[in-house]
Amino acid sequence: MAENSNSIQIKWDDIAFDESCLDFIFDFLFEKEMPMTPFDLAKAMIHEKIRVYKKAIAKQEKSQGLIYRPKEKYQIGDEVTFPLISNQKGKVIEIRPGNNPDIPVFSVAFFQMEDGSQRQFACAYEDHTLNSFDYSLLNSSTETDPVVVYKKYGKKIASKIQNLLSQNDGLISIANYWFPKALLIDINPGFLNLAEAVLEMEEGKPVQTKKILELIEYPVDMNDRLTEFSFNYALHSDERFDEVGPIGTVLWTLKLLEPEDVRKVPLTLKCYDDFSINESASQAFSFDLLRIHDELDTTSNAATEDEIDCFDICINYPHWKAGTIPLIRKINSLFPTALETDRVIFTFIDAKTKESFPGWVIIPEKYIYGLKIWYRENNVIPGSIIRIAKTDKVDEVVVSLIPPRASRDWIRTALFDQKGRIYFETKHQIISTKFDERMCIYIENSPQLDIVWEQNNKNGINLQRLIGNIFKDLSRSNPQGIVHFQEIYAGLNMMHRCPPQPLLDILLNDDQFVALDDLNFKLNVKMTEEEAKL
């Protein structure tokens, strides 16, 4: 029995789902007539797996003959298996009435055991714990308490169920709630037009489905959850509407009312280069150590995603100009996310004023939008370090300045000569927040810089030449002509969008640059002299 029961154990930590499991899910959803999450279905699946397992064990026990239960009325000659005695078998050789004043009427059966011994056991005894004892637990590691199983394996099982659901065309999902498409309620297109009018009146503010249904006076039947789910699917299938709620929350807005930099990537965040750099050309570097926080940096996106409460992030020029934050992997847990939608709306809270304003998580392109006005009002400059922190609410994020050492400081400043060419000069500037000295660049003429950006961000730009020109200008402030990688990255990304790793590869493999210790570089004097002769 031990060997056989082991053969039908449930390995909860490595459970596999087949077509029969999908059939169960369909039947379960048909029966409940209610959309459910993979976690809801995981609980149902655990109960089903345990039911099937116990049924198989009972069938297995039955095939092995009689199993000892005190309530049974055995006959002489019966062969009985005793699971609690190493599955030994015994043959009934005598039966006599029981004699115990504390116990109701019962009998005693004498058994000739396989090991040659004779033993006595009660029978015809209705009130005994062994009558309902689950013998399958004796020789099996399978956990059969659904609460315990869900607590230990629920998340993993739900993930596998979600993968199973996503591969079936007969099921649809809204906000990670799943339901058979065939059972959805048909929604009249006229109600979708009314929903559009409602959202237009909200002027871009996301609205819950339930409120939309109330405002358009949609006739809701007894199954209000199915009605709401069906309406969600109708909105989802219509190009006019966009679902922007975090996981577990459905919020609708009109795509045309979303900010332009939410609907499409801001110009300064676009990368026009096809960086086909040999991966072995240079060693990958963790640029987070240099406060280079860039969503295009593959090293930061490969980092461990830890649960954190706050993070101090350095804002480069492209994000400062766009009013955004790079969505690097380290800060994913600070912002809401979603499974079906590409854009999620949330609320920024100013830590000082307590004022709130909308923010957007743009998941595919990895940036957070909504800080352009806040940057300008608080005199945030490229290279500034700001603090972002989560609250008790999943859809709120606190943003704050970090007090600087002084209200004014000497900062590298971008200036333009009479011909419109950019150059750098260190000037005394007003500072509102902590900053990185190498990454910080003060912008005095943003419109002129917009022209420079447009000239340098298009297909076919000579990136090596641009880097060389920026390097020469940055090196003028150092008597030895030494420039740190951070300064080059900050200066280049003020004129051209470039991730840090490809830039480092170029600096390490271009003969016009000489690599020094600690990511410092200087120009190759010999090459510079040869270029001067030409």
C-alpha positions in Angstrom: 0.0 0.0 0.0 2.8 2.4 0.8 4.4 2.0 -2.6 1.1 2.4 -4.4 0.0 5.5 -2.5 3.4 7.1 -3.3 2.7 6.7 -7.0 -0.4 9.0 -6.8 1.0 11.7 -4.6 0.5 15.4 -5.5 3.7 17.4 -5.8 2.3 20.8 -5.0 5.6 22.6 -5.5 5.9 21.2 -9.1 2.3 20.7 -10.0 1.4 20.4 -13.7 -1.9 21.3 -15.4 -3.4 19.5 -18.4 -6.6 19.8 -20.5 -8.6 18.1 -17.7 -7.7 21.0 -15.4 -8.8 23.5 -18.1 -12.1 21.6 -18.4 -12.5 21.9 -14.6 -11.9 25.6 -14.7 -14.5 26.1 -17.5 -17.1 24.0 -15.6 -16.3 25.9 -12.4 -16.8 29.3 -14.1 -19.9 28.1 -15.9 -21.3 27.0 -12.5 -20.5 30.1 -10.6 -21.3 32.5 -13.4 -18.8 34.9 -11.9 -15.4 36.2 -13.2 -12.6 35.1 -11.1 -8.9 35.7 -10.6 -6.2 33.1 -10.9 -5.9 33.1 -7.1 -9.6 32.3 -6.8 -9.2 29.5 -9.3 -6.1 28.3 -7.5 -8.2 27.7 -4.4 -10.8 25.9 -6.3 -8.2 23.8 -8.1 -6.5 22.8 -4.8 -9.8 21.6 -3.5 -10.4 19.6 -6.7 -7.0 18.1 -6.7 -7.4 17.0 -3.1 -10.8 15.5 -3.8 -9.5 13.5 -6.8 -6.5 12.4 -4.8 -8.6 11.1 -1.9 -10.9 9.4 -4.3 -7.9 7.6 -5.9 -6.6 6.6 -2.5 -10.0 5.2 -1.5 -10.2 3.3 -4.8 -6.7 1.9 -4.2 -7.6 0.8 -0.7 -10.8 -0.9 -1.9 -8.8 -2.8 -4.5 -6.5 -4.2 -1.8 -9.4 -5.7 0.1 -10.7 -5.0 3.6 -9.0 -2.2 5.6 -9.3 -2.3 9.3 -12.1 -0.1 10.6 -13.5 -0.7 14.1 -17.1 -0.2 12.9 -17.0 -3.2 10.5 -18.7 -6.5 11.4 -16.1 -9.0 10.3 -16.7 -12.7 9.6 -14.4 -15.6 10.4 -12.1 -16.1 7.4 -12.0 -12.4 6.4 -8.6 -11.1 5.5 -8.0 -7.5 6.8 -5.1 -5.1 6.2 -3.8 -3.0 9.1 -2.2 0.3 7.8 -1.1 1.2 11.3 0.9 -2.0 11.7 3.1 -1.6 8.6 0.2 -2.8 6.4 0.3 -6.3 7.8 -2.6 -8.6 6.9 -4.5 -10.7 9.4 -7.1 -13.4 9.1 -10.1 -13.5 11.4 -10.1 -16.8 13.3 -12.6 -16.1 16.1 -15.1 -13.5 17.2 -16.6 -13.0 20.7 -18.8 -10.3 22.3 -17.0 -7.4 23.9 -17.0 -6.8 27.7 -16.4 -3.2 28.8 -19.0 -1.4 30.9 -17.7 2.0 29.6 -18.2 1.1 26.0 -21.5 0.3 24.2 -22.1 -3.0 22.5 -19.2 -4.2 20.4 -17.3 -7.3 19.5 -13.7 -8.5 19.6 -12.1 -10.2 16.6 -9.1 -12.5 16.9 -6.6 -12.2 14.0 -3.9 -14.6 12.9 -1.2 -12.1 11.7 1.3 -12.6 8.8 4.2 -12.5 11.3 2.7 -15.6 13.2 1.3 -13.7 16.1 -2.3 -13.6 17.2 -3.9 -10.2 18.0 -7.3 -8.9 19.2 -9.1 -5.9 17.7 -12.5 -4.3 18.4 -15.2 -4.6 15.7 -18.8 -3.6 15.3 -17.8 -0.5 17.3 -19.4 2.6 15.8 -17.8 5.4 17.9 -14.1 5.2 17.2 -11.7 7.7 15.6 -10.2 5.0 13.3 -13.5 4.8 11.5 -12.8 8.1 9.8 -9.0 8.1 10.0 -7.3 9.1 6.6 -4.8 6.2 6.2 -3.5 7.9 3.0 -1.6 10.3 5.2 0.6 7.5 6.7 2.6 6.7 3.6 2.3 9.9 1.6 4.0 13.3 1.8 0.9 14.9 0.1 -0.6 17.8 2.0 -4.4 17.5 2.0 -5.3 20.6 4.0 -6.4 23.1 1.4 -5.8 26.1 3.6 -2.2 25.0 4.3 -1.6 24.1 0.6 -2.8 27.5 -0.5 -0.7 29.4 2.0 2.4 27.5 1.0 1.9 27.1 -2.8 -1.0 29.4 -3.8 1.0 32.0 -5.5 2.9 29.5 -7.6 -0.2 27.6 -8.5 -2.0 30.8 -9.4 0.9 31.8 -11.7 0.7 28.4 -13.5 -3.1 28.7 -13.8 -2.7 32.2 -15.3 -0.3 30.8 -17.9 -2.9 28.1 -18.7 -5.7 30.6 -19.0 -3.7 32.9 -21.3 -3.2 30.1 -23.8 -7.0 29.5 -24.3 -8.9 31.7 -26.8 -12.2 30.8 -25.1 -11.4 32.8 -22.0 -10.9 36.6 -21.7 -9.3 38.7 -18.9 -10.0 42.1 -17.6 -7.9 43.3 -14.6 -6.8 39.7 -14.2 -10.4 38.5 -13.8 -11.2 35.6 -16.2 -14.4 34.4 -17.7 -15.6 32.3 -20.7 -16.2 34.6 -23.7 -19.3 32.6 -24.7 -21.1 33.6 -21.5 -20.6 37.4 -21.8 -23.6 39.7 -22.0 -24.0 41.5 -25.3 -23.6 45.3 -24.9 -25.6 47.6 -27.1 -23.2 50.1 -28.9 -25.5 52.9 -27.8 -24.4 52.4 -24.2 -20.7 52.7 -25.3 -21.5 56.1 -26.9 -23.1 57.1 -23.6 -20.0 55.9 -21.7 -17.8 58.1 -24.0 -19.9 61.1 -23.2 -19.6 60.4 -19.5 -15.8 60.2 -19.7 -15.7 63.4 -21.8 -17.4 65.1 -19.0 -14.8 63.9 -16.6 -12.1 65.6 -18.7 -9.6 62.7 -18.6 -10.1 61.7 -15.0 -10.4 57.9 -14.8 -13.8 56.5 -13.8 -14.7 53.1 -12.4 -17.0 50.8 -14.4 -19.7 50.8 -11.7 -20.0 54.6 -11.8 -20.2 54.6 -15.6 -23.1 52.1 -15.4 -24.9 54.2 -12.9 -24.5 57.4 -14.9 -25.7 55.9 -18.1 -28.5 54.1 -16.3 -27.5 50.7 -17.6 -30.1 48.0 -16.7 -28.2 45.7 -14.2 -29.7 42.3 -13.5 -29.1 40.0 -10.5 -25.6 39.1 -11.6 -24.1 42.6 -11.4 -20.5 41.3 -11.4 -21.0 39.5 -14.7 -22.7 42.6 -16.2 -19.8 44.8 -15.1 -17.3 42.3 -16.5 -19.2 42.2 -19.8 -19.3 46.0 -20.0 -15.5 46.1 -19.3 -14.9 43.7 -22.2 -17.0 45.8 -24.5 -15.0 49.0 -23.5 -11.7 47.1 -23.8 -12.7 46.0 -27.4 -13.4 49.6 -28.4 -10.4 51.8 -29.5 -11.8 54.9 -27.9 -11.4 53.6 -24.4 -8.3 52.9 -22.3 -8.2 50.8 -19.1 -5.6 52.5 -16.8 -6.2 51.0 -13.4 -3.6 49.0 -11.3 -3.9 45.3 -10.7 -7.3 44.5 -9.2 -8.8 47.9 -10.1 -10.6 48.8 -13.4 -10.5 52.5 -14.3 -11.5 53.9 -17.7 -10.6 57.0 -19.6 -10.6 58.2 -23.2 -7.3 57.8 -25.1 -7.8 61.2 -26.7 -7.9 62.8 -23.3 -4.6 61.3 -22.1 -1.5 63.5 -22.1 0.4 63.4 -25.3 3.6 62.1 -23.6 1.5 59.3 -22.2 0.1 58.2 -25.6 3.6 58.4 -27.2 7.2 58.5 -26.0 8.5 62.0 -25.4 11.1 63.1 -27.9 14.0 63.3 -25.5 13.4 59.6 -24.4 13.6 58.2 -27.9 16.8 56.4 -28.9 17.7 56.6 -32.6 20.8 54.4 -32.5 21.0 50.7 -33.2 23.7 49.8 -30.6 25.1 46.6 -32.1 28.1 46.7 -29.8 30.0 43.4 -29.3 29.0 42.3 -25.8 32.6 41.1 -25.1 34.0 44.5 -26.1 33.9 45.7 -22.5 32.9 44.5 -19.1 29.4 45.2 -18.0 29.3 47.8 -15.3 26.7 48.5 -12.6 25.9 52.1 -13.4 23.6 52.5 -10.5 26.7 52.9 -8.3 27.4 56.1 -10.3 23.8 57.4 -9.9 23.2 56.8 -13.6 19.6 55.8 -13.5 18.6 55.0 -17.1 15.7 52.8 -18.2 17.7 51.9 -21.4 20.5 50.5 -19.2 20.4 46.7 -19.5 22.5 46.3 -16.3 19.9 48.2 -14.1 17.0 46.2 -15.6 18.8 43.0 -14.8 19.2 43.9 -11.2 17.2 42.3 -8.4 13.8 43.7 -7.9 13.6 44.2 -4.1 10.7 45.5 -2.0 11.8 49.0 -0.9 10.0 51.9 0.8 11.8 54.8 -0.9 14.6 55.5 -3.4 16.8 58.5 -4.2 16.9 58.8 -8.0 19.1 61.1 -10.1 17.3 62.8 -13.0 19.2 63.1 -16.3 18.5 65.8 -18.9 16.2 63.6 -21.1 13.9 62.9 -18.2 14.1 66.4 -16.8 13.0 67.8 -20.1 10.1 65.3 -20.4 9.1 65.7 -16.8 9.5 62.0 -16.2 11.4 59.4 -14.1 13.2 56.3 -15.5 11.3 53.2 -14.5 14.4 51.1 -13.6 13.9 47.7 -12.1 15.0 48.9 -8.6 11.9 51.1 -8.2 9.3 48.9 -9.8 7.8 48.0 -6.4 7.2 51.7 -5.6 4.8 52.2 -8.4 1.5 50.4 -9.3 1.5 48.0 -12.2 -0.9 46.1 -14.4 -1.1 42.9 -16.4 -3.3 43.8 -19.4 -2.8 47.5 -19.8 0.3 49.4 -20.9 -0.5 52.5 -18.9 -1.4 52.9 -15.3 -2.6 56.1 -13.6 -1.7 56.9 -10.0 -1.3 60.0 -7.8 1.8 61.9 -6.9 1.9 63.5 -3.4 4.2 66.4 -2.8 5.9 65.6 0.5 6.2 69.3 1.5 2.9 70.9 0.3 0.8 67.7 0.4 -0.7 68.6 -2.9 -1.6 65.8 -5.3 -1.3 65.5 -9.0 -1.7 62.7 -11.5 1.2 60.4 -12.6 1.4 57.7 -15.2 3.4 54.5 -15.3 4.2 53.7 -19.0 5.1 50.0 -18.6 6.5 49.0 -22.1 8.7 52.1 -22.5 9.7 52.1 -18.8 9.1 55.7 -17.7 6.9 57.6 -15.2 5.2 60.7 -16.5 3.7 63.6 -14.6 6.5 65.7 -13.0 7.2 68.4 -15.6 5.4 71.2 -13.7 6.7 69.9 -10.4 10.3 70.0 -11.7 10.0 73.6 -12.9 8.1 74.9 -9.8 10.8 73.4 -7.5 13.8 74.4 -9.6 14.9 70.8 -10.2 17.7 70.7 -12.7 19.4 67.9 -14.7 21.5 65.9 -12.2 19.2 66.7 -9.3 18.5 63.8 -6.9 14.9 63.5 -5.7 13.3 61.1 -3.4 10.3 58.9 -4.3 8.5 56.8 -1.6 5.4 54.6 -1.4 2.5 55.0 0.9 -0.1 52.7 2.4 -2.1 53.1 -0.8 -1.0 51.2 -3.9 -2.0 54.1 -6.2 -0.1 56.9 -4.3 3.6 57.8 -4.5 5.3 60.6 -2.5 7.9 62.8 -4.2 10.2 65.2 -2.4 13.2 67.3 -2.6 16.4 66.4 -0.7 17.8 69.5 1.1 21.1 70.6 -0.5 24.3 71.6 1.4 23.6 75.3 0.4 21.1 77.3 -1.5 23.7 78.3 -4.1 26.6 76.3 -5.5 29.1 76.2 -8.4 27.5 74.2 -11.1 28.5 73.2 -14.7 26.3 75.4 -16.9 25.3 74.9 -20.5 25.9 78.1 -22.5 25.8 79.0 -26.2 28.2 81.1 -28.3 27.1 83.6 -31.0 27.0 80.8 -33.6 24.7 78.7 -31.4 27.3 76.2 -30.5 27.1 74.8 -27.0 29.9 75.1 -24.4 30.2 74.5 -20.6 31.2 76.9 -17.9 31.1 76.6 -14.1 28.8 79.3 -12.6 27.2 80.1 -9.3 23.6 78.9 -9.4 20.6 78.6 -7.2 20.1 75.0 -5.9 16.9 73.6 -4.5 17.8 69.9 -3.9 20.7 67.5 -3.5 22.6 66.9 -6.8 25.4 64.8 -8.2 28.4 67.1 -9.0 29.4 65.1 -12.1 25.9 64.6 -13.5 24.6 68.1 -12.8 24.2 70.6 -15.6 22.4 73.9 -15.3 20.3 74.9 -18.3 20.1 78.6 -19.0 18.6 78.5 -22.5 16.3 75.6 -22.9 14.8 76.7 -26.3 18.3 76.9 -27.9 19.1 73.5 -26.5 15.9 72.2 -28.1 17.4 73.1 -31.5 20.7 71.4 -30.7 18.7 68.3 -29.6 16.8 68.2 -32.8 20.0 68.5 -34.9 21.7 65.6 -33.0 18.8 63.1 -32.7 18.1 61.6 -36.0 19.3 58.6 -38.0 22.8 58.7 -39.3 24.4 60.9 -36.7 28.1 60.4 -36.2 28.1 59.5 -32.5 31.8 59.1 -32.1 32.4 62.6 -33.5 29.7 64.0 -31.2 31.2 62.3 -28.2 34.7 63.6 -29.1 33.4 67.2 -29.4 31.7 67.0 -26.0 34.7 65.4 -24.4 37.0 68.3 -25.7 34.7 70.9 -24.3 34.3 69.2 -20.9 38.1 68.6 -20.6 38.8 72.4 -20.7 37.8 72.8 -17.1 40.5 70.2 -16.0 44.2 71.1 -16.4 45.1 67.5 -17.1 42.3 67.2 -19.6 40.7 64.3 -17.6 37.0 63.8 -17.7 34.9 61.2 -15.7 32.5 58.9 -17.4 29.5 60.4 -15.5 30.3 63.8 -17.0 30.5 62.5 -20.5 27.2 60.6 -20.1 25.5 63.7 -18.7 26.9 66.0 -21.4 26.1 63.6 -24.2 22.6 63.0 -23.1 21.9 66.7 -23.0 22.3 66.6 -26.8 21.7 63.0 -27.8 19.9 60.0 -26.2 22.5 57.3 -25.4 22.4 54.5 -22.8 25.5 54.2 -20.5 26.8 50.8 -21.6 27.1 51.5 -25.3 28.8 54.9 -24.4 31.3 53.1 -22.2 32.0 50.6 -25.0 32.7 53.4 -27.4 35.0 55.2 -24.9 37.0 52.0 -24.2 37.3 50.9 -27.9 37.7 54.2 -29.7 41.4 55.2 -30.2 40.8 58.9 -29.6 40.2 58.2 -25.9 42.5 56.8 -23.3 41.0 55.0 -20.3 42.4 55.8 -16.8 41.6 54.4 -13.4 38.1 54.7 -11.9 36.3 55.4 -15.2 38.3 58.5 -15.9 39.3 59.3 -19.5 41.5 61.7 -21.5 42.0 62.4 -25.1 44.7 60.5 -27.1 47.3 63.4 -27.6 49.0 61.6 -30.5 45.7 61.3 -32.4 44.8 64.8 -31.6 48.0 66.1 -33.0 47.6 64.0 -36.2 44.1 65.4 -36.6 45.4 68.9 -36.2 48.0 68.4 -39.0 45.2 67.2 -41.3 
